[in-house]
Amino acid sequence: MKRSNLTGQEATWIVAATLAVQALPTVLNFVIKCIELGRVKRIKVGEIEIENPTRDDIERLREKIKSD
């Protein structure tokens, strides 16, 4: 199996980070739905960890991520 574009070079990391940032709002929306069903006990994004998150906690997290 041949790998391409996964060399660990700076450009590869930039692309990976860009894709992760673009996916985060969708992931957070999914997490909000799970919270509403009572299925989320803890969430961790980077250095931030929230136990028993509420919808408001996720909204504040989203705003913090946007501002950074």
C-alpha positions in Angstrom: 0.0 0.0 0.0 1.4 3.3 -1.0 1.0 6.4 1.2 1.0 9.8 -0.4 0.9 13.2 1.2 1.3 11.9 4.7 4.9 12.8 5.1 4.7 14.9 8.2 5.8 18.0 6.5 4.5 21.4 7.5 2.0 21.6 4.7 0.5 18.2 5.6 -0.1 19.4 9.2 -1.6 22.7 8.0 -4.1 20.7 5.8 -5.0 18.4 8.6 -5.5 21.2 11.1 -7.7 23.1 8.5 -9.9 20.0 8.0 -10.2 19.5 11.7 -11.2 23.1 12.3 -13.8 22.9 9.6 -15.3 19.7 11.0 -15.5 21.0 14.6 -18.8 22.9 14.3 -20.5 19.7 12.9 -19.0 17.6 15.7 -20.2 20.1 18.3 -23.7 20.1 16.9 -23.7 16.3 17.2 -22.5 16.6 20.8 -25.3 19.0 21.6 -27.9 16.5 20.4 -26.3 13.8 22.5 -26.3 16.1 25.5 -30.0 16.7 25.1 -30.4 12.9 25.2 -28.4 12.7 28.4 -25.6 10.6 26.8 -22.6 12.9 27.3 -20.7 12.7 30.6 -17.5 14.5 29.7 -16.1 16.3 26.7 -12.5 17.4 26.1 -11.3 19.8 23.4 -7.6 20.6 23.6 -6.9 21.7 27.2 -10.6 22.3 28.0 -12.5 19.5 29.7 -16.2 19.8 30.8 -18.0 17.3 33.0 -21.7 16.9 32.5 -21.8 19.6 29.8 -24.9 21.5 29.0 -26.0 23.0 25.7 -24.8 26.4 27.0 -21.4 25.0 27.9 -21.0 23.8 24.3 -22.1 27.1 22.9 -19.5 28.9 25.1 -16.9 26.4 23.9 -17.9 27.1 20.3 -17.5 30.9 20.8 -14.1 30.4 22.5 -12.9 28.3 19.6 -14.1 30.9 17.1 -12.3 33.7 18.9 -9.0 31.9 19.1 
